[in-house]
Amino acid sequence: MRKQLCTAIGAIALMIAPSMAWADGYFVPFVGANFGGDVGRPLGEASRDRNRATYGFGVGGMGGGIFGAEFDFSYTPDFITKDDAGVVTKNNLLTAMPALVIGIPIGGQSGVGVRPYFLAGAGLMRRDVDFGSLASFSRNDLAYVLGGGVMGYFSDHIGLRGDLRYLRDFKVDDLDLTEIDLERGTFNFTRASIGLLVRF
């Protein structure tokens, strides 16, 4: 399964790479927060009020019109809140998501301007959770992303991007961990972020 996911993501990345030579390439390091969604019980109870800090980057390119492509990578340490009982001792979440982008350049593709955009894609979601002496698991899943935001440029090369994305895996959880009763459900959450936008 891991080999198939890596192959699929690699193929999509190769398709995205030529877009980087298009009229409007960009790189966005970002910080943000994950919130909402469902991670399964009892983990959902521990993370209901979470606002987990995350960081990563996006790299993409827009064509001469409104279509483009992007690859997004994010990492969240302690995605699930560590509880007082010490059941969850450490955990993290990694996502690697290629996506297709539709964005309208208001003000052109150089100088000061704004580009609202929407995107949709699919890629890898990896979860690592350690329950101390009880159990632990690492899992790679195919997941999809839907989202949008606004790119705003102050000059030819520098700007800011505000972004909101919903991520959800395709596979239904069915985890059999000793004394951990995870209900069947689909892992999902929303991510809000802001980043420095570098156009090239």
C-alpha positions as CSV (number, residue, x, y, z in Angstrom):
1,M,0.0,0.0,0.0
2,R,2.8,2.4,0.9
3,K,4.6,1.7,-2.4
4,Q,1.4,2.3,-4.4
5,L,0.8,5.6,-2.6
6,C,4.4,6.8,-3.2
7,T,4.2,5.8,-6.8
8,A,0.9,7.7,-7.3
9,I,2.2,10.8,-5.6
10,G,5.4,10.7,-7.5
11,A,3.5,10.4,-10.8
12,I,1.3,13.4,-9.9
13,A,4.3,15.4,-8.8
14,L,5.9,14.8,-12.2
15,M,2.8,16.0,-13.9
16,I,2.9,19.2,-11.7
17,A,6.6,19.9,-12.3
18,P,6.1,21.2,-15.9
19,S,3.6,23.7,-14.6
20,M,6.4,25.3,-12.6
21,A,7.7,26.8,-15.9
22,W,4.3,28.5,-16.5
23,A,3.7,32.2,-16.3
24,D,3.2,32.3,-12.5
25,G,5.2,30.0,-10.3
26,Y,5.1,30.3,-6.5
27,F,6.5,29.0,-3.2
28,V,4.6,29.4,0.1
29,P,6.1,28.5,3.5
30,F,3.2,28.6,6.0
31,V,2.0,28.2,9.5
32,G,-1.5,27.4,10.6
33,A,-3.8,25.4,12.8
34,N,-5.9,22.2,12.4
35,F,-9.4,22.1,13.9
36,G,-12.8,20.4,13.8
37,G,-13.5,17.1,12.1
38,D,-13.4,13.6,13.6
39,V,-10.4,11.5,14.7
40,G,-12.4,8.6,16.2
41,R,-13.3,7.8,19.9
42,P,-11.9,8.0,22.5
43,L,-9.3,10.1,20.6
44,G,-12.0,12.4,19.5
45,E,-12.9,13.3,23.1
46,A,-9.3,14.2,23.8
47,S,-8.9,16.4,20.7
48,R,-12.4,18.0,20.6
49,D,-11.1,21.4,21.7
50,R,-7.8,21.1,19.9
51,N,-6.3,23.9,17.8
52,R,-3.1,22.0,16.7
53,A,-0.3,24.2,15.3
54,T,0.9,23.0,11.9
55,Y,3.5,24.1,9.4
56,G,4.7,23.3,5.9
57,F,5.0,24.6,2.4
58,G,3.2,24.8,-0.9
59,V,4.9,25.0,-4.4
60,G,3.0,25.4,-7.6
61,G,2.4,27.3,-10.8
62,M,-0.4,29.0,-12.7
63,G,-0.8,29.1,-16.4
64,G,-1.5,32.1,-18.5
65,G,-5.2,31.7,-17.7
66,I,-6.9,30.5,-14.6
67,F,-5.6,26.9,-14.3
68,G,-2.6,25.6,-12.4
69,A,-1.3,22.9,-10.0
70,E,0.3,22.7,-6.6
71,F,2.0,20.3,-4.2
72,D,1.3,20.9,-0.5
73,F,3.3,19.4,2.4
74,S,2.3,19.8,6.1
75,Y,3.5,18.4,9.4
76,T,1.7,18.6,12.7
77,P,3.4,17.4,15.9
78,D,0.9,16.4,18.7
79,F,-2.1,16.4,16.4
80,I,-4.1,14.7,19.2
81,T,-4.1,16.3,22.6
82,K,-2.0,14.4,25.2
83,D,-4.5,13.5,28.0
84,D,-3.9,13.6,31.7
85,A,-4.1,9.9,32.0
86,G,-1.1,9.6,29.7
87,V,-2.9,7.2,27.2
88,V,-1.6,9.2,24.2
89,T,2.1,9.7,24.8
90,K,3.2,11.1,21.4
91,N,1.7,11.5,17.9
92,N,2.1,13.4,14.7
93,L,0.4,13.9,11.4
94,L,1.9,14.4,7.9
95,T,0.2,15.2,4.7
96,A,1.5,15.4,1.1
97,M,-1.2,16.6,-1.3
98,P,-0.9,17.4,-5.0
99,A,-3.9,19.4,-6.2
100,L,-5.3,21.2,-9.3
101,V,-5.9,24.9,-8.8
102,I,-8.4,27.4,-10.4
103,G,-7.5,31.0,-9.7
104,I,-8.5,34.3,-11.3
105,P,-5.7,36.9,-11.5
106,I,-7.1,40.3,-10.6
107,G,-4.5,42.9,-11.6
108,G,-2.6,40.6,-13.9
109,Q,0.3,38.2,-13.3
110,S,2.9,40.7,-12.3
111,G,3.2,43.6,-9.9
112,V,0.5,44.3,-7.3
113,G,-2.5,42.0,-7.6
114,V,-4.9,39.5,-6.0
115,R,-5.8,36.0,-7.0
116,P,-8.7,34.2,-5.3
117,Y,-8.5,30.5,-5.9
118,F,-10.1,27.1,-5.3
119,L,-8.3,23.7,-5.4
120,A,-9.0,20.0,-5.2
121,G,-6.6,17.1,-5.0
122,A,-5.6,13.8,-3.5
123,G,-2.5,12.4,-1.9
124,L,-0.9,10.9,1.3
125,M,-2.0,11.3,4.9
126,R,0.3,9.6,7.5
127,R,-0.6,9.2,11.1
128,D,1.7,8.0,13.9
129,V,0.2,7.5,17.4
130,D,1.8,6.0,20.5
131,F,-0.4,4.8,23.3
132,G,2.5,4.1,25.6
133,S,2.6,0.6,26.9
134,L,-0.9,-0.2,25.4
135,A,-0.2,0.0,21.7
136,S,1.0,2.2,18.8
137,F,0.3,2.5,15.1
138,S,1.6,4.1,12.0
139,R,-0.7,4.4,9.1
140,N,-0.5,5.7,5.5
141,D,-3.9,6.5,3.8
142,L,-5.0,7.9,0.5
143,A,-6.9,11.2,1.3
144,Y,-8.4,14.1,-0.6
145,V,-8.3,17.8,-0.1
146,L,-10.8,20.6,-1.0
147,G,-10.1,24.2,-0.3
148,G,-9.4,27.8,-1.4
149,G,-8.1,31.1,-0.4
150,V,-6.6,34.3,-1.6
151,M,-3.1,35.2,-2.9
152,G,-2.2,38.8,-2.5
153,Y,0.9,40.3,-4.1
154,F,2.6,43.5,-2.9
155,S,5.1,43.5,-5.7
156,D,6.3,41.3,-8.6
157,H,7.7,38.6,-6.2
158,I,6.4,39.0,-2.7
159,G,3.0,38.7,-1.1
160,L,0.9,36.8,1.4
161,R,-1.5,33.8,1.1
162,G,-4.5,33.0,3.3
163,D,-5.7,29.4,2.9
164,L,-8.5,27.1,4.2
165,R,-8.6,23.4,3.4
166,Y,-10.7,20.4,4.3
167,L,-8.9,17.0,4.4
168,R,-10.4,13.6,4.7
169,D,-9.2,10.0,4.1
170,F,-10.9,7.6,1.8
171,K,-10.5,4.5,4.0
172,V,-12.7,3.8,7.0
173,D,-10.8,3.2,10.2
174,D,-11.0,-0.2,11.7
175,L,-8.3,-0.3,14.3
176,D,-8.0,-3.2,16.7
177,L,-5.9,-1.9,19.6
178,T,-5.8,-3.5,23.0
179,E,-8.2,-1.6,25.4
180,I,-8.6,1.2,22.9
181,D,-12.1,1.3,21.4
182,L,-11.8,3.3,18.2
183,E,-15.2,3.5,16.5
184,R,-15.3,3.0,12.8
185,G,-15.3,6.4,11.1
186,T,-13.4,8.5,8.6
187,F,-10.6,10.7,9.7
188,N,-11.0,14.3,8.7
189,F,-10.2,17.9,9.8
190,T,-9.9,21.5,8.6
191,R,-6.7,23.5,8.3
192,A,-6.4,27.3,8.2
193,S,-3.0,28.8,7.4
194,I,-1.2,32.0,6.4
195,G,2.1,32.1,4.5
196,L,4.7,34.2,2.8
197,L,4.1,34.1,-0.9
198,V,7.1,34.2,-3.2
199,R,6.4,34.4,-6.9
200,F,9.0,33.4,-9.5
